């Protein structure tokens, strides 16, 4: 479903601020894989997601989504393959539009926009049923402006919008980091449910080691722009946070100095 082949990216090359962000990342995701990505600050986690999404061009390497080489495509051209949820709950929704209007925008993504905008009764019924699955009472507030929702409600709605068109690949970029622990757990539970029910292939960047272990079927650890550990199946299920810390020290040659990751467990 996804192949990254020797992806390299350097920001500000040849300047005092030169930063080698990705130094030859190679990974293959099978259809239905749910991969969690963990690593310290500047490890290359979000940079990898941005490379896949086409936020900027990579220096070298290939990005192949479901057999199609998208390396040369713009972010806009790749959007039809991808669903994405960001860290900031404000990013994925239009605050001044109603809940149902946001869902209609997501449902019509990639279609030519005519002058006819009205939401049909059939669409309203579909959105009502969809919102019910979130178990947040939003199905009774479909005409409410999204700006009135809490961060967790907005993030749950964004998740629904990102997966409405069954993307080839779902990218979750620390999508619960800005939420309180209880709300974060709810959004993660919803993520698991939506990914499983729709048999989606997904990548989730997280700073929380515990979350990285209990979610998904595969875990990748990054450091200095490369993958230093890749584990799946039964071996992943048996992992503990202590195992991960030990593995990090083993393969990187140093202790993890990211307080956010350590305190997030």
N, C-alpha and C positions, 0 to 999 in steps of 0.2 A: 504493500500500500504506500510505503514511503521509502525512498532510498536517498541517503545523503552520502555522497562519494567524495572524500578528501576535501571537505569544505574549509576554505581559509578566508579570513577577513582581518585586515589591519586598519584601525582607525588612525587618522592623521599621520600617514606614513611620511617618514623623512623629517618629522618635526620633533620638537622637545616633548610633545604630548603623544608621541607614537604609542599605540597600544595594540599588541597582537591579541585580538579577541578570540579568534578561532584558529587553531593551528593544525588543521587536518582532521576534521570530524567526519567519521564514517559510521553509519548506522543503517540497518534495515529493519523496518517495522512490518510485521505480517498483518494481514487483514484481521481486525478485531483486537490487536494488541493495545493495552492501556499502560503506557510507560510513565513512571514518575521520574523526574529529574531533580537531583539535589546537588549542592555544592556551595562553597563559600562565595562571598562577594567577588564579582569579576571573574567567576569561574567559566562563564560562557553560556549559562543556562538560557536567559532571556534572549541573548544574541543568537542562539541557535533557532529559537522560535521566530525571531525577526527575519533570519535568513530564509527560513521556510516560507514565511508570509510575503517575502519580497519587499520588506520595508526599505532596504537598500540592496544594491547588487553585491554579490560575493566577489572576492578577488579571483578565486579559482575553485574548481570542483563542480559537481553536478547535483541538482535537486530533481528527483523524479517522483511524481505523485501518481499512483495508480497507473504506472506504465508510461506516463507522459512527462517528457523533460520540460520542466517549467523554469529552468535556470535563467533563461532570457526574458521571461514574462514579467510585466510590472506587477505591483501589489494589487492594483485594480483588476488585472487580468487573472490573477490567481485566486481572487476572492470567491469565485464560484466553486472552487475545490475545498475551501476552508471555512471552518467556524472558529471564532476566537473570543475568549473572555479574558479581559484584562484585570489587573489588580484594583484599579479605581472603579468602583461601582457606577460612577458617573459617565464612564467612557462609552459603554455599549448601548446606551438608550438615548432617546430624544426627550429631554425633561419637559418641554412645553407641549408635547403631544400626549394623547390619551394612551392608556395601556393597549387598547384594541388597535389603535393606529400604529403603534410601535410593532405589534405582531404582524399587522398587514404589510408594513414595510419589509419586515424580514421574510414573509411568505412570498413577496413579489420580487425579491432580490434576483437580479439577472434577467428579469422580464423587461420588455420595452415599456416605457412609461407613457401611457396615453393621457388624454385629458380626463378620462373617467377615473375618479379616485374612490368613490363611495364604497363602503364595506357592505357586502351583501348579508342577508339574514343567515345564509348557509355558513358564511365565514364567521359571523358572530357566534353561531352555535359551536363551530369547531374550536374557536378560541376559548369559549366558555369551558368546554371539556378539557382542553389542554391546560388551562390555568388551574382547574380543579386538581390535576395531578400534582401540583406544587404543594397543596394542602396549606395554603397561606391566606385563603379567603379572597384572593385577587379576582376570582371569577365573578364576584358580586360588586367589583369596583372597576369594571372594564372601561368606563368613561372617565375615570379619575386621571388626572395628569400624573405622569410618571415622576415628576419632580417632588410629588408629595409622599412618595414611598420611602421606606427606610433603606439603608444600604444593602441589607440582606435581601429585602424584597426585590430591589433593583437588580441585584446580582443573579437572583433566581430567574427573574424575567429575561435578563441578558442570556443566561444559559439556555433558556427555552428558545429564544430568538436565534441563537447561534446554531442550534441543532434542528430547527424547524424544517430546513431543506435537506436534512441528512447529508452533512458534508463528508467528503472523502476522508478528511482529517480534522479532528477537533483539537485546538490549541488552548490550553488553560494556563495562563501566565500569572502564577501566585494569586489566583482569583479569590482566595479567601483571606489574604493577608491583612486587608483593611477592616475585617469584620471581627466582632467580639467572638470568643471561643464557642459559645453556644450556637450563634448564627452560622459561624464557619462550619461547624459540624453538620448543621442542617443542609447547607449548600453543597458540602462534600457528599453527603448521603444522596442528594438529588443528582449530583454529577454521576455517581456510581450507577444510579437507577437509569438515567437517560442513556448513558453509554452502553449499559448491558441490554436494555430493551431495544435499542436501535442498532445494536451490534456495530458500534462506531469504533474507529481506530483513533486513539487519543494520546496526547502528550501533556503531562501536567508538571509545570515547574513549581516547586515548593521549597520553603526554607525549613519546613517542619519534618524532621527525620521520622517521627512516629507516623505522620500522615503518609510519607513516602513509602513506608513499609506496609501499612495496612491497606492502601489503595492500589489498584492496578495489578497486573500480572508480571510486571518487569520493572526493575529499578536501575537507573543509570546515575553514576556519580561523576561529576565533572570537576576539573581543576586546571587552572591556567589554559583554558581554551581547548581542552581535549577530554575525551572520555577516559576515566581511569579505572572504572569498575562497572560491570554490566552483569546483572543477576536476574534470573527469572524462575517461575514455577515454584516447586517445593523449596528450593534453596532460599528463595526470596521470603517465602512464608515463615521460615524459621528464624529470620534475621531479628536482631534486637538493635536498639540504638547504640549500645556498647559495641556490638559487632561492627556497625557502620563507622563509628569513631576510630576503632582499631584499624579497620580496613583503610580508612583515609590516611592515617599515619603511616601505614605500611606502604601504600602505593605512591603517596605524595612526598614522603620523607620528612613530614612535619606535622605538628598538631593543628587541629582546626581552630582558627582564631576568630571565628564568626560567632559572636555572642548571641545574635538573633537566632541562629540555628540551634545553639545549645539551650537557650532559654525557652525556645518554642516547644519543648517537649516536657 
